[in-house]
């Protein structure tokens, strides 16, 4: 009986440890590559590692695993257009936090911020939550990068 309880407990723990976020990053720009400039490594692990450079009109897919899956799950990274040192950037963030009243993991707003650039050279960044499982806390998000340059 004790072995059965321990085995069941191990299954519950391991299922929460595998809860993850699937991330799709799309560089919709036809002419410009982007470079990964930062990513959260304090609370998250990536598998496989995100591409350092994402070519124009291409995509990357990876999973983000939380180091604290029962408390918070965080996706936080930034890409910069790689053609100049003052080129615009896209900063993406998605957080899933534990609701202590219900015990469920709940998604927060998907954030896609345009940073840097000028009125003649802007990044166009967007993000959306594609799916979320309320029981497991697993999610899928898509972040898109584009550019408006005059």
RAFENDA-V215616 format. One line per field, one symbol per residue. psi: psi as a letter, one per 30 degrees, with the letter a starting at -180 (. if undefined). A space follows every 50 residues. Layout:
psi = ???
This chain:
psi = eeeeeeeeeeeeeeefffklkkkkkkjfkffkllkkfllkfeflkkklkk kekjlkhllkklkkkkfiffekkkkjlkkkkgflfglllkkkkkkklkjf efflkkklkkkjkkkaaaffjkkjklkkjelkjeefgklklkkkklkjk.
